[in-house]
Amino acid sequence: MKTYLLITVILSTLLVSACGDSASPNTNTAPNRNTAPTNGDGGVTTPTTPTPETTTNNAPTLTPVYKAYCAAWVKKDEAALRKIYSSDTIADFEKKMKDEGIKTLADFLSDDKASNELCEARNEKISGDTATAEVRTLGYPNGIVVVFIKENGEWKLTNRRPEGALK
């Protein structure tokens, strides 16, 4: 009888120690980077890379405006930059420039890092006198969605962003 009790205790101890507590981390070993992640049901999950947004169009209406912006930015052409932006945006820029002590619009916009190397617009969506497009420059290589407006019959760039559009 004592033998059966001893064997039962030993087997129970082995069983408990073999199962272990999966909730508590093992701090004595480094993580195993070769183990595939699981989905909680024991099945292996495959890591995914976010797919970039597909191009629905090459912004045929807004690309010329954005290309003109890049060319003006590269040349630091103050007059051309002022012509490309909407009047509300220019007024907002001028107020901020005054507050920050910046003299030129080109200096104020220096963070954009526009160039002729990377200056593209795509996926334009036009609704009346307002439009959006995803634009890319060296300053925004992953793209940023911006709002354009029609002012006096011409499309103008603004400093507005649609909600949730920052990439």
Stockholm file with secondary structure:
# STOCKHOLM 1.0

chainA/1-167         MKTYLLITVILSTLLVSACGDSASPNTNTAPNRNTAPTNGDGGVTTPTTPTPETTTNNAPTLTPVYKAYCAAWVKKDEAALRKIYSSDTIADFEKKMKDEGIKTLADFLSDDKASNELCEARNEKISGDTATAEVRTLGYPNGIVVVFIKENGEWKLTNRRPEGALK
#=GR chainA/1-167 SS CHHHHHHHHHHHHHHHHHHCCTTSCCTTSCCCTTSCCBCSSSCBCCCCCCCCCCCSCCCTTTHHHHHHHHHHHHHTCHHHHHHHBCHHHHHHHHHHHHHHTCCCHHHHTGGGCCCSSSCEEEEEEEETTEEEEEEECSSSTTCEEEEEEEETTEEEECSCCCTTCBC
#=GC SS_cons         CHHHHHHHHHHHHHHHHHHCCTTSCCTTSCCCTTSCCBCSSSCBCCCCCCCCCCCSCCCTTTHHHHHHHHHHHHHTCHHHHHHHBCHHHHHHHHHHHHHHTCCCHHHHTGGGCCCSSSCEEEEEEEETTEEEEEEECSSSTTCEEEEEEEETTEEEECSCCCTTCBC
//
